[in-house]
Amino acid sequence: MKNVLLFVILILAGFKSFSQGFELVNLQESYKGNIGDLIKAPVRFKNTSDKPIVLIVRKISGEIGSTQKNFLCLDANCLDQRADDQIVRVEAGQTLSSVQVALDAGLVSGHSSVKYIAYNKSNPSHSIEFEVHFDVEERAEKQSIYASKHIMLKDVYPNPVVDHALVDYKILNDQVKAKIVIHNILGNNQGEYDLSSSEILLRIPADGLSAGIYFYTLYVNNEGVLTRKLIVKK
């Protein structure tokens, strides 16, 4: 009788452990993107129990470039991973698809990785460690949108822009003064950005711009030589 009772207790204990369980599903070996991209990797947690659980997702370590940033995103809200944890609720039997690990790919190609731990808030001993890998590649060569003996403007991307736009350029004459000016549809100046001869990429942040249509103009020695549309989305 005692053996039967012990067996029942063990079965119930095993069921209880299962009822608090979760797993990570469909995580790829690596995620690819180009220089300047925001690369997002979906992280799907499946609740294998019959009760809702609350998960804490925390970054453990990372190997990323000096111009890169790592984010943990829930829906469209991304948290810079120098900061707090992310807390998510997963209903019984649900596979949660709203969590993403993101990498601002920066200005240099190469391999980056970040390691996380996810654990059940009510049972921290039940945890899963996982690592997300990113491969950042050179952007495919495109025909320049402007070229002269002074400067080559290869591209301004992404367009539409959400977080920032990258100006891909090359100064051919060190004595030239070049800049990009952003203005709205009324012609009001929204920002000026010098193009240094020692750089080939310029980052233009969009956090100070409302969603809408803007224009960027390339100035060479204070003369406007090219104007194109720039769309900002939020």
C-alpha positions in Angstrom: 0.0 0.0 0.0 2.8 2.4 0.9 4.5 1.6 -2.4 1.3 2.4 -4.3 0.9 5.7 -2.4 4.5 6.7 -3.1 3.9 5.9 -6.8 0.8 8.1 -6.9 2.7 11.0 -5.2 5.6 10.7 -7.7 3.1 10.8 -10.6 1.4 13.9 -9.2 4.7 15.6 -8.6 5.7 14.8 -12.2 2.4 16.2 -13.4 2.9 19.4 -11.3 6.4 19.9 -12.9 4.9 19.4 -16.3 2.1 21.9 -15.5 4.8 24.6 -15.0 6.7 23.7 -18.2 7.6 25.7 -21.3 9.9 25.2 -24.2 11.5 27.2 -27.0 10.4 26.3 -30.5 11.7 27.0 -34.1 14.8 29.0 -33.3 17.0 29.1 -36.4 20.7 28.5 -36.3 21.4 32.1 -37.5 19.7 35.2 -38.8 21.1 37.2 -41.7 21.0 40.9 -42.6 22.9 43.7 -44.2 25.0 46.5 -42.7 22.6 49.2 -41.3 19.7 46.8 -41.0 17.7 46.1 -37.8 17.8 42.2 -37.9 15.0 40.6 -35.9 14.9 37.0 -34.7 11.5 35.7 -33.5 11.8 33.8 -30.2 8.7 31.6 -29.6 7.9 30.2 -26.2 5.4 27.4 -25.9 3.6 26.8 -22.6 3.3 23.0 -22.3 1.3 23.2 -19.1 -2.4 23.6 -18.3 -1.9 27.0 -16.5 -0.7 30.4 -17.5 2.9 31.2 -16.7 4.9 34.4 -16.5 8.4 34.3 -18.0 11.4 36.5 -17.3 13.7 36.9 -20.3 17.2 38.1 -19.4 20.4 38.7 -21.4 23.4 36.8 -20.0 26.1 37.8 -22.4 26.8 39.0 -26.0 29.5 39.3 -28.6 28.6 42.2 -30.8 30.4 44.9 -32.7 31.2 48.4 -31.3 28.7 50.0 -33.7 26.0 47.5 -33.0 23.2 47.5 -30.4 21.1 44.6 -29.1 17.4 44.8 -28.3 14.7 42.6 -26.8 11.4 43.4 -28.4 7.8 42.6 -27.4 5.5 43.4 -30.3 6.8 46.7 -31.7 8.4 47.8 -28.4 12.1 47.2 -28.2 14.2 47.5 -25.1 17.9 48.3 -25.3 19.7 45.3 -23.8 21.9 47.5 -21.6 18.7 47.9 -19.5 16.0 45.8 -18.0 14.5 42.3 -18.5 11.4 41.5 -20.5 8.4 40.0 -18.8 5.9 38.0 -20.8 2.8 36.0 -20.0 2.1 32.8 -21.9 -1.4 31.3 -21.6 -1.9 27.5 -21.1 -1.0 25.7 -24.3 -0.2 28.9 -26.1 2.9 29.5 -28.4 3.8 33.1 -27.9 5.1 34.8 -31.1 5.4 38.4 -30.0 9.0 38.2 -28.5 12.0 39.1 -30.8 15.7 39.4 -30.3 16.9 42.3 -32.5 20.4 43.5 -33.6 21.1 46.9 -35.0 23.7 45.6 -37.5 25.9 48.7 -37.3 28.5 49.6 -39.8 30.7 46.5 -40.2 30.0 43.0 -41.5 30.7 39.9 -39.4 29.2 37.4 -36.9 27.5 38.5 -33.7 25.7 36.5 -31.0 23.8 37.1 -27.8 22.9 34.6 -25.0 19.7 34.7 -22.9 18.0 32.9 -20.1 14.2 32.5 -19.8 12.8 31.3 -16.5 9.4 30.8 -14.9 8.8 33.6 -12.5 7.0 31.3 -10.0 9.6 28.6 -10.4 13.0 30.1 -11.3 14.7 26.7 -11.2 12.8 25.9 -14.5 14.8 27.8 -17.0 16.1 27.6 -20.6 19.3 29.2 -21.9 19.5 30.0 -25.6 21.8 31.8 -28.0 20.8 33.9 -31.0 23.4 34.3 -33.9 23.5 37.0 -36.5 25.4 37.2 -39.7 25.9 40.7 -41.0 26.8 41.0 -44.6 27.9 43.8 -46.9 25.0 45.4 -48.7 24.9 44.5 -52.4 26.5 47.1 -54.6 24.0 49.5 -56.1 24.2 52.1 -58.9 25.0 55.5 -57.3 22.1 58.0 -57.1 24.6 60.8 -57.6 28.2 61.0 -58.8 30.6 63.8 -59.6 34.4 64.4 -59.5 33.9 65.5 -55.8 31.5 63.0 -54.3 29.6 59.7 -54.9 26.3 59.2 -53.2 25.5 55.5 -53.4 22.3 55.3 -51.4 20.1 56.5 -48.5 18.4 53.6 -46.8 16.2 52.2 -45.5 13.4 54.2 -47.1 10.8 54.3 -45.5 12.9 54.7 -42.3 11.8 53.8 -38.8 14.8 54.2 -36.5 17.5 55.8 -38.6 18.6 56.2 -42.2 22.1 55.5 -43.4 23.8 57.6 -46.1 26.2 55.5 -48.1 28.7 57.8 -49.8 32.4 58.4 -50.8 34.2 61.8 -50.9 36.5 61.9 -53.9 38.0 65.3 -53.2 39.2 66.0 -49.6 38.7 69.8 -50.2 35.0 69.5 -50.9 32.4 70.4 -48.3 29.3 68.2 -48.5 26.3 67.8 -46.4 22.8 66.3 -46.3 19.9 68.6 -45.3 16.5 67.2 -44.2 13.4 69.3 -44.7 9.7 68.8 -44.5 7.1 69.3 -47.3 6.9 73.0 -46.3 10.6 73.4 -46.9 11.5 73.8 -43.2 14.9 72.6 -42.2 14.7 69.5 -40.0 18.5 68.9 -39.7 21.9 69.2 -41.3 24.5 66.5 -41.4 28.1 67.0 -42.7 29.7 64.3 -44.8 33.2 63.7 -43.5 35.9 62.7 -46.0 37.2 60.2 -43.4 33.9 58.2 -43.3 31.8 56.3 -45.8 28.5 56.0 -43.8 26.4 58.7 -42.1 23.7 57.7 -39.6 20.6 60.1 -39.5 18.4 59.4 -36.5 14.6 59.6 -37.1 13.6 59.8 -33.5 13.1 63.6 -33.8 10.9 63.3 -36.8 7.2 62.6 -36.9 5.8 60.1 -39.3 5.3 61.6 -42.8 7.0 62.7 -46.0 10.3 64.5 -45.9 13.0 65.4 -48.5 16.8 65.1 -48.3 19.1 67.3 -50.3 22.8 66.8 -51.0 24.7 70.0 -50.9 28.2 70.2 -52.4 30.1 73.4 -51.6 26.8 75.0 -50.5 25.1 74.1 -53.8 22.1 71.8 -53.8 22.8 69.1 -56.4 20.2 66.4 -55.6 16.9 66.2 -53.8 15.0 62.9 -53.0 12.0 61.9 -51.0 12.4 60.3 -47.6 9.4 58.6 -45.8 9.4 58.2 -42.0 7.2 55.6 -40.4 6.6 55.1 -36.7 
